[in-house]
Amino acid sequence: MEQAPELLAPVGNQRHLEMAIAYGADAVYAGPPRYSLRVRNNSFRDAEALAEAIRYTHAHGRRFYLVLNIAPHNDKIRSALRDLEPLIATGPDALIMSDPGLIMLVREHWPDIPIHLSVQANAVNWATLEFWRRQGLERVILSRELSLDEIEAMRGQVPGMELEVFVHGALCMAYSGRCLLSGYMNHRDANQGACTNACRWSYTPQASTHDSSGDLIPLHQEDGERSMLVEEAGRPGDSVPMHEDEHGTYIMNSKDLRAVQHVERLCRMGVDSLKIEGRTKSPYYVARTVQVHRRAIDDAMAGRAFDRTLMDELEALSNRGYTEGFLRRHPPAEYQRYEAGTSLLGTRQWVGEVIAREGNWLCIEAKNRFECGDWLELMTPAGNHWFQPSTLLSELDHQSVPSAPGSGHRVWLQAPVADVLPETALLIRSVV
């Protein structure tokens, strides 16, 4: 292994960016709502916001990739060059794009800017890599539907193309995100960045029959009828159970990808970038995933054995259950959650941010409730520290209080270690 892969982190706002860089990301990616696939929870809505983020990134010696990966219809193609000019002028290190037509227009007008092919383009074979290499693209973000063996073979067959691989984050029930469900159900197109995550919704199983016109109508269900079988007409007797719990039914709900255990092999095969998904997640999610994958990459490059506790660190994040996706072959049930609800809370909860320091005391802006005597983890870029605070003081009068009730409250507590930088420290509560 000659060179470490880049660790690429998601940023949906400036706070994400600060956390990603503080905890060890080599590069970050973000995009404007109109031309990327993140309309919601996205603060990079104009060139000024992007320019500030790129200046901050470059000042810390990291790279910033601008995401422009929608499947544009004619109206967006018509305005694309006008809209993209001020964005590209902000100086991103590369563009992440999927549409061949938009790529053509950008290359004609800005021939010197590097372009990375988005995962939305679904590159699953070496010939696709070679095609895009001949078009002058520098990197391909591989489709999530590939195995480790396939990735290694593609690396060997087209050594001149940089490869980027997802190693953590949400998975789509459709082929690398090309989903029509949201558009069909409520006219919000996932391929324009407006996905409503209809696959994550709660669905109630309901027996039905036909009325006189042939339409399906519901049958009355007695209390306690909570499970049904779904049978496809061409496979009589081969039924799929559809269960409902107190949260609902989640027959289409994919588990989340966790591939930190394969970082060493990806490093060894020469993958150029390891990517984390999650531009709409919390600053805690960004900090924790970057910190864990930074350690995994550093260990792999130093020849150290994989530390399995890193998997436990990711288990602590809220998740829908984890899978390796397609990196190794599993039974299909491994990919979906047929019985459980939308999220598994994990073993830890983000309860606050350190916003100020006076001597050995830290001011905590609460995000969730925590109390005196709780086991807390102070998470910092330099390392993490477990402790139990014996005293909490209110922000207003510095009187002792039993707890921080939750969001909107601030308290002071004594730091377990010295030299804590408020801008990047987070407080986590153990929930086991």
Disulfide bonds with the S-S distance in Angstrom:
none
